[in-house]
C-alpha cells in the first residue's frame, strides 16, 4: 500500500506553531505587495545633457532618464565614436534608443546632475580606430601638368682640336605621350641612330606602353637584350608616392586622449595626439634592414605606456597584392651596327612577380627566341632576421639543354650586416644574352660581413670565389676600415688579395684621407701599394651646384711600376707622373667643360659644349640640356625675377619674364617658386610657389601672374540745372571690358580707381541729389599714379 508524504501547507500536515504560521503569512503578503509595486512603470524624464566619451566632449544630446538607467539615441552614440555595440534597444517617437546600463561592463556612465553632463567610459574595442599614415603621401596642391612641349639637346666634343663627336636627343610630349629619339656621331664621322620610341604612360594604373627600342632584362638568372618592338610594363616611377614594399607599423589602444611620440631606431619621427580607442600608425619611414619601432603614450593624467616592435624592412619583397611585371616582344637590335641600325632574330622577354603576403613574393621569368627557351621561378622571403632569394632556371636550344640556380641571403642592421650568395650555371645554360659557346661562371660564391669597431669606425670583410668554365677559378679576399676622424675628415684603408690562373697572387693595400673644405669642395690624398707598383695621388674636387655655377676637379698622380726581371735580377722600376685638370661651367643657357689629361709624355684635351632648345608655352627657349623633366616659369612682363627649385635658386627670368628650369623629377612634387622681393613695387602678385609634376621628358608651364597696379585719381563735379554739386559720399561705377570698377566718393569729390583699362568707358555717379551718366577717358600713361584732375558730369534734363 502506497503512502504519499503530506505537504506542509496541506490540511493533513503536521501542526505548526501559531507564531511561525503568522510570520510566514506576513512575509508572503510583503512579497505580493513588492511584486505589484515593481510591475508599475518607472517614470521616464527627458533631458538635454552634455555628452563626454572617454573625456572627449561630443556636444549636447537628448537623453531619457529612467530611474538609475539612461537611454541615448543610437545615432548620437555612434556619432560620438562608439561602434559595434548591442544592448537593449527600444523605439521612442520613431527613433532608436539604447539602454546604457545594458552595455555594461564595456560601457560605464556617470550622470552629473549639477553640470548636466553625462560622462561615458567605453572600452577601446568599441571606439573607432584612429589611423595615422606616416607615408610621404602626395602633397596637397600637386598639379600633374599635360602641357605640350618639345626639346632638342645637343652636345659637341672636340678631341685634341682635331676630331669631334656629337650626341643629340630630342622628344615631343603631348599629354601623357612621348616621342623620343637619340643619335650620335663618332670620331670617324659616322652618324648613327640611337634609340627611337613612342611611349604612353597610364598614371592611374602605373602602366607604360612602348613601341620602339627598349632594353630590358629578366632577373637574377636571366639575360637582357635591346629589342625593337612592343613593350608593356608596370612602371612604379610613374607614381613616386606609391608604396610597393611592406612597411613598418605600430598599433595599440588608449582609453583617454593621449600624446604619442613615435620613434624609429631611437630617432623621434613625430608627435601626434590620439583620441580614445584603437590606433594604427602606418608606413613609418625606416632604413633597409633590422630596427626597432617604438611609441610612447602619455595620457591626460601623466600615465605612460610604451609599445615596442622590432622590424626588418626590405626593398626586395613586394607588399601583399602588388604586382611587378614586364613583357617585351620584338627583334634584337645589333648594337655594333652603325647608321640606322639592324634588327635580327625575334625574341620575347617576360618577367612577373606578385606579393603573396608581406613576407613572401613569388614570380617567374621567360625568354623565347628562334633557338632559345629559357626561364624559371623566383621566390623572395622576408625572414625575422634578414631576407632570402631563391631562383632556379632551365634552358633549351635545338641541340643542348642547361640549368641554373641561385640562392642569396642578406641581413642589414645599424651595427651589423652580413650577406652571402651562391650561383651555379651548367656548361650549356643559355639566355637572351649568354650563348652556349661563351665562357661563364659555373660557380660563384660571395660573402660579406660588416660591423662597427667604435662609434666612429666600421670594418667590412668580403670574399668571392668564381670558377669560370674556360678561364678557370679566381679568388679574392678583401677588408676595409672606415674611420670618421672629425666632422669634416674621413680616413679609409682597404686591403685585398687576389688569385688568378697563370698569374702571381696580388696583394694590394690602399689608404686614403678625405677632407671636406666647404662649399661642395673636398680634398683627397691616397696611396696604393701592390706587389709590383705603388701610386700616390692628390685630388681636389668641387661639385656643380643645382643652378648656375662652376665645378672643377684637379688630380696629380705619381705612379711607380717595377720592370720585369732580367736573368733573374731586378729590372728596376719606372716612374710616371700623371695629371688631370677638369673645369665645368653650368649656366642658364648651356653646359661647358674642358678636360686636360697628361700621362708621361702623352697628353689629351677634350672640350665640350652642350645646350638645349625647348619649345613650350607658345615660345622657344634656350637652356642647358634638359633632363628627365623641365618647366617654364613665367612672370609675364617682369624680367630679372629669381626662380627657385625646391628652395634653391636656379636662375632669373629673361626680358619676356620667362625662366626655363631643366632638371625636374617626373611625376614628383617639384616645388617651383619666385622671389617676390624682385617684383616691382607697382605690381601685385598672388601665389609665389607651386607644386608641379611634369610627365617624363616633358615640360610644365607654371605662371605666376604679376598684375601691374596703376591708380587713377581725381575729383568729381556734377552740374545740375546750372548749379555745381560735389557728389560727396556717393559712388562712382565705371564699366570697362565687361568688368565694373567702383570707388566711393570722398568729401571733396575725390575718387580712386585701380587698373582701369586705357580708353573711353561708360561711368555712373550715384548721389543723393542725382544720378549722372557720362564717359570717362582713362589716358595712356607709364606712371603708376595717374591724376585725372577734375572730372565733370552734367545731369541732363529729366535724368534726375
C-alpha positions in Angstrom: 0.0 0.0 0.0 1.4 3.5 -1.1 1.5 6.4 1.4 2.2 10.0 -0.1 4.2 12.4 2.1 1.8 15.2 3.1 2.7 18.8 2.1 3.5 21.3 4.9 0.7 23.5 3.7 -2.0 20.8 3.3 -4.8 20.2 5.8 -3.3 16.9 6.8 0.2 18.4 7.6 1.6 18.3 11.0 0.5 21.2 13.1 2.9 24.3 13.1 3.3 26.7 15.9 0.8 29.6 15.6 3.5 32.4 15.7 5.5 30.8 12.9 2.5 30.5 10.7 1.5 34.1 11.2 5.1 35.3 10.3 5.1 33.2 7.1 1.8 34.7 6.0 3.1 38.2 6.7 6.2 37.5 4.5 4.1 36.2 1.7 2.0 39.4 1.8 5.1 41.6 1.6 6.3 39.7 -1.4 3.0 40.1 -3.1 3.0 43.9 -2.5 6.6 44.4 -3.7 5.8 42.4 -6.9 2.8 44.7 -7.5 5.0 47.7 -7.0 7.7 46.5 -9.4 5.1 45.9 -12.0 4.3 49.6 -12.1 6.2 51.5 -15.0 9.2 53.6 -13.9 8.7 57.3 -14.8 10.8 58.5 -17.8 12.2 62.0 -17.9 13.5 63.8 -21.0 16.8 65.8 -20.6 19.3 67.6 -22.7 22.8 66.8 -21.5 26.4 67.4 -22.5 27.9 64.1 -23.6 31.5 63.2 -22.8 33.1 59.9 -24.0 36.4 59.0 -22.5 36.9 62.6 -21.6 36.2 63.8 -25.2 33.4 66.4 -25.4 30.8 65.5 -28.0 28.2 68.2 -27.7 24.6 68.1 -26.5 22.4 65.0 -26.8 18.8 64.2 -25.8 18.7 61.6 -23.0 15.9 59.7 -21.4 16.3 59.3 -17.6 14.6 56.2 -16.3 15.4 55.5 -12.7 19.1 54.5 -12.4 19.3 54.0 -16.2 19.9 56.4 -19.0 18.8 55.9 -22.6 20.6 57.6 -25.5 19.8 57.7 -29.2 21.8 55.1 -31.1 22.7 57.7 -33.7 24.1 60.0 -31.0 26.3 57.3 -29.6 27.6 56.3 -33.0 28.3 60.0 -33.8 30.4 60.1 -30.6 32.6 57.4 -32.0 31.2 54.3 -30.2 30.9 51.4 -32.6 29.8 47.7 -32.6 27.6 47.8 -29.5 24.3 45.9 -29.0 22.4 46.5 -25.7 18.7 46.6 -25.0 17.0 48.9 -27.5 13.6 50.5 -27.9 11.9 52.9 -30.2 10.7 56.2 -28.8 8.9 58.7 -31.1 10.2 56.9 -34.1 13.9 56.9 -33.0 16.0 54.1 -31.8 17.4 54.4 -28.2 19.7 52.1 -26.3 20.0 51.5 -22.6 23.4 52.4 -21.2 23.0 50.1 -18.3 22.6 47.2 -20.7 26.0 48.0 -22.3 28.0 47.2 -19.1 30.7 46.3 -18.5 32.0 47.5 -21.9 30.4 50.9 -21.2 30.0 52.6 -17.8 28.4 56.0 -17.2 28.1 58.8 -14.7 25.3 61.4 -14.6 26.3 64.8 -13.2 23.0 66.5 -12.2 24.6 69.8 -11.4 26.7 70.1 -14.5 24.0 68.4 -16.7 26.8 66.2 -18.1 26.7 62.5 -19.0 30.2 61.0 -18.8 30.7 57.7 -20.6 33.8 55.4 -20.4 33.9 53.0 -23.3 36.3 50.1 -23.8 38.7 50.9 -26.7 37.3 47.9 -28.6 34.1 49.9 -29.0 35.7 53.0 -30.3 36.7 53.8 -33.9 40.2 53.1 -35.0 42.4 56.1 -35.5 44.8 55.7 -38.4 47.9 57.9 -38.8 49.8 57.4 -42.0 53.4 58.5 -41.9 53.9 57.8 -45.6 55.3 60.6 -47.7 52.0 61.0 -49.4 51.2 63.1 -52.5 51.4 66.6 -51.2 48.3 68.8 -51.4 48.2 71.2 -54.3 50.3 69.0 -56.6 49.4 69.6 -60.2 50.1 67.0 -62.8 50.6 69.0 -65.9 50.0 67.9 -69.5 51.4 70.8 -71.4 52.6 70.1 -74.9 56.4 70.6 -75.3 59.3 69.6 -77.4 63.1 69.7 -76.8 66.4 69.1 -78.5 69.6 68.5 -76.6 72.9 68.8 -78.4 76.4 68.1 -77.2 79.6 68.6 -79.2 83.0 67.4 -78.0 86.4 68.3 -79.6 89.3 66.0 -79.0 92.8 67.5 -79.3 91.4 70.1 -81.6 91.4 67.6 -84.5 88.4 65.3 -84.1 84.9 65.9 -82.8 81.9 63.8 -81.7 78.3 64.8 -81.5 75.4 63.5 -79.4 71.8 64.5 -79.7 68.5 63.6 -78.1 65.0 65.0 -78.7 61.5 64.5 -77.6 57.9 65.6 -78.3 55.5 65.4 -75.3 51.7 65.7 -75.8 49.6 65.0 -72.8 50.7 61.6 -71.5 52.6 60.5 -74.6 56.3 60.9 -75.6 58.0 60.5 -79.0 61.7 60.2 -78.1 64.9 59.6 -80.0 68.7 59.8 -79.8 71.5 60.0 -82.4 75.3 60.4 -82.3 78.4 60.9 -84.5 81.7 59.1 -83.6 85.3 60.4 -84.1 85.4 58.8 -87.6 82.4 60.9 -88.7 79.9 58.1 -88.9 76.3 59.1 -87.9 74.2 56.5 -86.1 70.7 56.4 -84.8 70.3 55.6 -81.2 67.0 54.5 -79.7 63.6 55.6 -81.1 60.4 55.0 -79.2 56.9 56.2 -78.6 55.6 55.9 -75.0 52.2 56.2 -73.4 52.0 56.4 -69.6 48.8 55.4 -67.7 49.4 57.2 -64.4 46.2 55.7 -62.7 47.3 52.1 -63.4 51.1 52.6 -63.3 51.4 51.0 -66.7 53.8 52.1 -69.5 53.1 51.2 -73.2 56.0 51.5 -75.5 56.6 51.0 -79.2 60.2 51.1 -80.5 63.6 50.4 -79.0 63.9 49.3 -75.3 66.5 47.4 -73.3 65.2 45.0 -70.7 66.4 42.1 -68.6 64.5 39.3 -66.8 66.2 38.9 -63.4 69.0 37.2 -61.5 69.4 34.1 -63.8 68.1 35.8 -66.9 69.6 37.7 -69.7 68.9 41.0 -71.4 68.6 42.5 -74.9 67.6 45.6 -76.7 64.5 44.9 -78.7 62.7 46.9 -81.3 59.0 46.1 -80.9 56.3 46.3 -78.3 56.6 46.6 -74.5 54.1 46.6 -71.7 55.3 47.1 -68.2 54.4 48.1 -64.7 56.3 51.3 -64.1 56.4 52.4 -60.4 58.3 55.6 -61.3 55.0 57.0 -62.8 53.9 57.5 -59.1 56.9 58.1 -56.8 54.5 58.1 -53.9 53.3 54.6 -54.4 54.4 52.1 -51.8 55.3 48.7 -53.3 57.3 47.3 -50.4 55.9 46.2 -47.0 56.2 49.0 -44.5 56.7 49.3 -40.7 53.7 49.9 -38.5 52.5 50.0 -34.8 49.1 49.5 -33.2 47.5 49.7 -29.8 44.7 51.3 -27.9 44.2 54.2 -25.4 41.3 54.9 -23.0 41.7 58.7 -23.0 43.1 61.4 -25.2 46.8 60.7 -25.3 50.0 62.1 -26.8 52.1 59.7 -28.8 55.8 60.1 -29.5 56.9 57.8 -32.4 60.5 56.6 -32.7 62.4 54.5 -35.2 65.8 53.3 -34.2 65.8 55.8 -31.4 65.1 58.8 -33.6 61.9 60.8 -33.0 59.7 60.9 -36.1 56.6 62.8 -34.9 54.4 63.7 -32.1 50.7 63.0 -32.5 47.6 63.5 -30.4 45.4 60.4 -30.4 41.7 60.2 -29.4 40.4 57.4 -27.2 40.2 54.0 -28.9 42.4 51.7 -31.1 45.0 53.3 -33.2 47.2 52.3 -36.1 50.5 54.0 -37.1 51.2 53.0 -40.7 54.1 53.3 -43.1 56.7 54.5 -40.7 59.8 55.6 -42.6 62.6 53.2 -41.9 66.0 52.3 -43.3 66.6 49.0 -45.0 67.5 46.3 -42.6 66.7 45.4 -38.9 65.5 48.0 -36.5 63.0 48.9 -33.7 59.9 51.0 -33.8 58.5 52.4 -30.6 55.7 54.6 -29.5 55.5 56.3 -26.1 51.9 57.1 -25.0 51.1 59.7 -22.3 47.5 60.3 -21.2 45.9 63.3 -19.6 46.8 62.0 -16.1 50.5 61.6 -16.9 50.4 57.8 -17.1 52.9 56.4 -19.6 52.7 53.3 -21.8 55.4 52.1 -24.2 54.8 49.8 -27.2 57.9 48.4 -28.9 58.1 46.4 -32.1 61.2 45.1 -33.9 61.1 45.0 -37.7 63.1 44.0 -40.7 62.5 46.4 -43.7 63.2 45.1 -47.1 63.2 46.7 -50.6 63.0 43.3 -52.5 59.8 41.7 -51.1 56.7 43.2 -52.6 53.7 44.3 -50.5 50.9 41.8 -50.4 48.8 42.2 -53.6 51.3 44.3 -55.5 52.5 43.0 -58.9 55.6 43.9 -60.8 55.9 42.8 -64.4 57.3 43.5 -67.9 56.5 41.9 -71.3 58.6 42.7 -74.4 58.3 41.3 -77.9 60.3 42.3 -80.9 63.5 41.9 -82.8 67.0 42.0 -81.4 69.0 45.1 -82.4 72.7 44.8 -83.2 74.4 47.5 -81.1 77.6 47.2 -83.1 76.0 48.3 -86.4 76.2 52.0 -87.1 73.9 54.0 -89.3 70.2 53.3 -88.9 70.9 50.0 -87.1 69.9 46.5 -87.9 67.5 44.1 -86.3 67.9 40.4 -86.3 66.1 37.4 -84.8 62.8 37.7 -82.9 62.7 37.5 -79.1 60.3 37.6 -76.2 61.4 38.7 -72.7 58.9 38.4 -69.8 59.1 38.6 -66.1 56.3 38.8 -63.4 56.4 38.9 -59.6 53.5 39.0 -57.1 53.5 39.9 -53.5 51.6 36.9 -52.0 52.0 38.2 -48.4 54.1 41.0 -46.9 56.7 38.3 -46.2 56.6 36.3 -49.5 56.9 37.3 -53.1 57.0 34.8 -56.0 57.4 35.1 -59.7 58.8 33.7 -62.9 60.8 34.7 -66.0 60.7 33.5 -69.6 62.9 34.2 -72.6 61.9 32.9 -76.1 63.8 33.1 -79.4 64.3 31.3 -82.7 66.7 28.9 -80.9 66.0 29.7 -77.3 63.7 28.8 -74.4 64.9 29.9 -71.0 63.0 30.5 -67.8 62.2 29.6 -64.3 60.6 30.6 -60.9 61.9 33.1 -58.4 60.9 33.3 -54.7 61.9 36.1 -52.2 61.2 35.6 -48.5 61.4 38.1 -45.6 62.7 36.3 -42.5 62.6 37.6 -38.9 66.3 38.3 -39.4 67.1 39.1 -43.0 65.8 38.1 -46.4 66.5 35.3 -48.8 66.0 34.8 -52.6 65.9 31.5 -54.4 65.8 31.2 -58.2 66.1 28.2 -60.5 66.0 28.0 -64.3 66.3 25.8 -67.2 67.2 26.4 -70.9 66.9 24.6 -74.2 68.1 25.2 -77.7 67.8 23.0 -80.8 70.8 20.9 -79.7 71.5 21.4 -76.0 69.9 21.8 -72.6 71.1 23.7 -69.5 70.2 24.6 -65.9 71.0 27.3 -63.4 70.3 28.1 -59.7 71.0 30.8 -57.2 70.5 31.3 -53.5 71.2 34.6 -51.7 70.8 35.8 -48.1 71.1 39.3 -46.8 70.8 40.8 -43.3 71.4 44.5 -42.5 71.2 46.5 -39.3 72.8 49.6 -37.9 75.6 47.8 -36.0 76.0 44.7 -38.2 75.4 43.4 -41.7 76.0 40.1 -43.4 75.3 38.6 -46.7 76.2 35.7 -49.0 75.2 34.4 -52.4 75.7 31.2 -54.4 75.1 30.9 -58.1 75.7 27.9 -60.4 75.3 27.6 -64.2 75.7 24.5 -66.3 78.2 24.4 -69.2 75.4 24.9 -71.8 72.9 27.1 -70.0 71.8 30.0 -72.3 69.8 33.2 -72.1 69.0 36.0 -74.4 72.5 37.5 -73.8 74.5 34.4 -73.0 75.3 32.0 -75.8 76.4 28.4 -75.3 80.0 28.9 -76.7 80.6 31.9 -74.3 82.5 31.4 -71.1 80.5 31.6 -67.9 81.0 31.3 -64.2 80.0 27.7 -63.4 80.1 28.6 -59.7 80.1 31.9 -57.9 80.3 32.3 -54.2 80.4 35.6 -52.4 80.2 36.6 -48.7 80.2 39.9 -46.9 80.2 41.0 -43.3 80.3 44.5 -41.8 80.4 45.6 -38.2 81.4 48.7 -36.1 84.6 48.8 -34.1 83.9 52.1 -32.4 81.2 54.7 -32.8 83.3 56.3 -35.5 84.8 53.3 -37.3 83.4 50.3 -39.3 85.0 47.2 -40.8 83.8 45.4 -43.9 85.1 42.0 -45.0 84.4 40.4 -48.3 85.2 37.1 -50.0 84.5 35.9 -53.6 85.2 32.8 -55.5 84.4 32.4 -59.2 85.1 29.3 -61.2 84.9 30.0 -65.0 84.3 27.2 -67.4 87.1 28.2 -69.7 89.3 30.7 -67.8 89.4 28.7 -64.6 89.0 29.8 -60.9 89.5 33.2 -59.5 89.5 34.2 -55.8 89.6 37.5 -53.9 89.7 38.4 -50.2 89.4 42.0 -49.1 88.9 44.1 -46.0 88.1 47.7 -45.5 88.2 50.1 -42.5 86.5 53.5 -42.5 87.1 56.0 -39.7 85.4 59.3 -39.2 88.2 61.4 -37.7 86.2 64.7 -37.4 83.0 66.1 -38.8 85.0 67.1 -41.9 87.6 64.3 -42.2 87.4 60.6 -43.0 90.1 58.0 -43.4 89.7 54.7 -45.2 92.0 51.7 -45.6 91.4 48.7 -47.9 93.5 45.6 -48.3 92.9 42.8 -50.9 94.5 39.6 -52.0 93.6 38.1 -55.4 94.5 34.8 -57.2 94.0 34.2 -60.9 95.1 31.4 -63.2 98.6 31.7 -64.8 99.3 34.9 -62.7 101.1 35.6 -59.5 98.9 36.3 -56.4 98.5 40.0 -55.9 98.1 41.8 -52.6 97.2 45.5 -52.7 96.8 48.0 -49.8 95.0 51.3 -50.4 95.0 54.2 -47.9 93.1 57.5 -48.3 92.1 60.6 -46.4 89.2 62.8 -47.4 88.7 66.3 -46.0 85.6 68.5 -46.7 86.8 72.0 -47.4 83.3 73.6 -47.6 81.2 75.0 -50.4 80.8 71.5 -52.0 84.5 71.0 -52.2 86.6 68.0 -51.0 90.3 67.2 -51.0 91.5 63.6 -51.1 95.0 62.2 -50.6 95.7 58.5 -51.2 98.5 55.9 -51.5 98.3 52.4 -53.0 100.9 49.7 -52.7 100.9 46.5 -54.7 103.3 43.6 -55.4 104.9 45.5 -58.4 103.6 49.0 -58.1 102.8 51.9 -55.9 100.8 55.0 -56.6 100.4 58.3 -54.7 97.6 60.7 -55.6 96.2 64.1 -54.5 92.8 65.3 -55.7 90.6 68.4 -55.2 87.0 68.4 -56.4 84.1 70.7 -56.4 80.6 69.6 -57.4 78.4 71.6 -59.7 75.6 73.4 -58.0 71.9 72.8 -58.8 71.7 76.1 -60.6 74.3 78.1 -62.4 77.9 77.8 -61.2 81.3 76.3 -61.6 82.7 72.8 -60.8 86.2 71.5 -61.1 88.5 68.6 -60.5 92.3 68.5 -60.3 94.3 65.3 -59.8 98.0 64.6 -59.6 99.5 61.1 -59.5 102.9 59.6 -59.1 102.9 56.0 -60.4 105.9 53.7 -59.9 106.0 50.3 -61.7 108.5 47.6 -61.4 110.2 46.4 -64.6 110.4 42.7 -65.5 113.3 40.8 -64.2 116.3 40.2 -66.5 118.3 37.0 -66.0 116.9 36.6 -62.5 117.9 40.1 -61.5 115.6 43.0 -60.8 114.9 45.2 -63.8 114.5 48.3 -61.7 111.4 50.5 -61.9 109.9 53.4 -63.9 108.2 56.5 -62.5 105.4 58.3 -64.4 103.6 61.4 -63.4 100.0 61.8 -64.4 97.8 64.8 -64.2 94.2 65.7 -64.8 92.5 69.1 -64.9 88.8 69.4 -65.4 86.7 72.6 -65.4 83.0 72.7 -65.7 80.6 75.6 -66.0 76.8 75.3 -65.9 74.8 78.3 -66.9 71.2 79.2 -67.6 71.9 78.7 -71.4 74.4 75.8 -71.6 76.9 73.4 -70.1 80.7 73.7 -70.9 83.6 71.5 -69.9 87.3 71.4 -70.5 89.5 68.4 -69.7 93.2 68.1 -69.9 95.0 64.8 -69.2 98.7 64.0 -69.2 100.4 60.7 -68.7 104.2 60.7 -69.0 104.8 62.5 -72.3 101.3 61.9 -73.7 98.5 64.4 -73.3 94.9 64.8 -74.5 92.5 67.7 -74.5 88.7 67.5 -74.7 86.4 70.5 -74.9 82.6 70.0 -74.7 79.7 72.4 -75.2 76.1 71.3 -74.7 72.8 73.2 -74.8 69.1 72.6 -75.2 66.4 74.2 -77.2 62.9 73.9 -75.8 59.5 74.8 -77.4 56.8 75.2 -74.7 54.2 77.7 -73.7 54.0 79.2 -77.2 57.7 80.2 -77.3 61.1 78.8 -78.0 63.8 78.9 -75.2 67.5 78.2 -75.0 68.7 76.3 -71.9 71.3 74.0 -70.7 70.4 70.4 -71.7 67.1 69.4 -70.2 66.9 66.2 -68.1 64.0 63.9 -67.3 61.6 66.8 -66.8 61.5 70.5 -67.1 59.4 73.6 -66.5 58.8 77.1 -67.9 58.4 79.6 -65.1 56.5 82.7 -66.3 56.2 86.1 -64.6 54.7 87.8 -67.7 56.3 91.2 -68.4 58.6 91.1 -65.4 62.3 90.4 -66.2 65.0 89.7 -63.6 62.9 87.7 -61.1 64.8 85.0 -59.3 63.3 81.5 -59.7 63.9 78.6 -57.4 63.5 74.8 -57.4 63.0 73.2 -54.1 64.1 76.4 -52.4 67.4 76.6 -54.3 67.9 79.5 -56.8 68.2 78.3 -60.4 68.2 81.5 -62.5 66.3 84.7 -63.4 63.5 85.5 -65.8 64.5 86.9 -69.2 63.2 90.0 -70.9 59.9 88.2 -71.5 59.6 87.3 -67.9 60.3 83.6 -68.6 62.8 81.1 -67.0 63.3 77.5 -68.1 64.2 75.1 -65.3 65.7 72.0 -66.9 66.0 69.5 -64.1 62.7 68.4 -62.6 61.7 64.9 -61.4 58.9 63.5 -63.5 55.6 62.9 -61.7 57.1 64.2 -58.4 56.1 67.3 -56.4 58.7 69.7 -57.6 58.4 73.0 -55.7 58.9 75.9 -58.0 58.9 79.5 -56.7 59.8 83.1 -57.4 61.3 85.8 -55.2 58.6 88.3 -54.5 61.3 90.8 -53.5 62.2 91.1 -57.2 58.6 92.1 -58.2 58.4 95.9 -58.8 56.5 97.8 -56.2 53.9 98.9 -58.6 53.0 95.2 -59.3 50.8 92.9 -57.3 51.2 89.1 -57.3 49.2 86.3 -55.7 50.9 83.0 -55.1 54.7 82.7 -55.3 55.1 79.0 -55.1 53.5 76.0 -56.9 54.0 72.2 -56.9 54.1 70.6 -60.3 54.8 67.1 -61.6 55.7 67.1 -65.3 55.5 63.9 -67.5 58.7 62.0 -68.3 60.8 64.0 -70.7 58.0 66.6 -70.8 57.5 70.1 -69.5 55.2 72.1 -67.3 54.1 75.7 -67.8 54.0 77.4 -64.4 52.7 81.0 -64.5 52.8 83.5 -61.6 50.6 86.3 -62.8 52.0 89.7 -61.8 49.5 92.4 -62.3 50.7 96.0 -62.6 49.0 98.3 -60.2 48.1 101.6 -61.8 45.9 104.0 -59.8 43.7 106.7 -61.3 42.7 109.6 -59.0 40.7 112.8 -59.5 37.8 114.9 -58.2 34.2 114.6 -59.4 31.9 117.6 -60.0 28.2 117.3 -61.1 26.4 120.0 -62.9 22.6 120.1 -62.1 20.5 122.7 -63.9 23.2 125.3 -63.8 24.5 124.7 -60.4 27.6 122.8 -59.3 27.3 120.0 -56.8 30.1 117.9 -55.3 28.7 114.3 -55.1 30.3 113.7 -51.7 29.9 110.2 -50.2 28.4 108.9 -53.4 29.5 106.0 -55.6 31.4 106.0 -58.9 31.0 103.0 -61.1 32.9 102.5 -64.4 32.2 99.7 -66.8 35.1 98.6 -69.0 35.7 95.4 -71.0 32.8 93.6 -69.2 34.0 94.5 -65.7 32.9 97.0 -63.1 35.4 99.3 -61.3 34.0 101.1 -58.3 35.1 103.8 -56.0 33.5 105.6 -53.1 33.4 109.4 -53.5 35.1 111.5 -50.8 34.1 114.7 -49.1 35.7 116.8 -51.8 34.6 114.6 -54.7 37.8 112.6 -54.8 37.8 109.1 -56.3 40.4 106.2 -56.6 40.3 103.5 -59.3 42.9 100.7 -59.9 44.0 99.1 -63.2 41.3 100.8 -65.3 41.9 99.8 -69.0 43.0 102.6 -71.3 40.3 104.2 -73.4 36.8 105.7 -73.1 34.4 103.9 -70.7 30.8 104.4 -69.5 30.6 105.8 -66.0 27.8 106.5 -63.5 27.8 108.7 -60.4 25.2 107.7 -57.8 24.5 110.5 -55.4 21.6 111.5 -53.1 20.9 114.6 -55.3 21.0 112.9 -58.7 22.3 110.0 -60.8 24.7 111.3 -63.5 25.9 109.2 -66.5 29.0 110.2 -68.5 32.0 108.9 -70.4 35.3 108.6 -68.5 38.5 108.5 -70.5 41.5 106.7 -69.0 44.7 108.1 -70.6 47.7 106.1 -71.7 50.4 106.7 -69.2 53.5 104.8 -67.9 53.0 106.3 -64.4 51.9 104.2 -61.6 49.7 107.0 -60.3 47.7 109.0 -62.9 46.0 112.2 -61.7 42.9 112.9 -63.9 42.2 116.3 -62.3 38.6 117.5 -62.1 36.1 115.3 -63.9 32.8 116.9 -64.7 29.4 115.2 -65.3 26.3 117.1 -66.4 22.9 115.8 -65.5 20.6 116.1 -68.5 17.0 117.3 -68.1 14.8 114.5 -66.9 17.7 112.4 -65.9 17.3 113.0 -62.2 
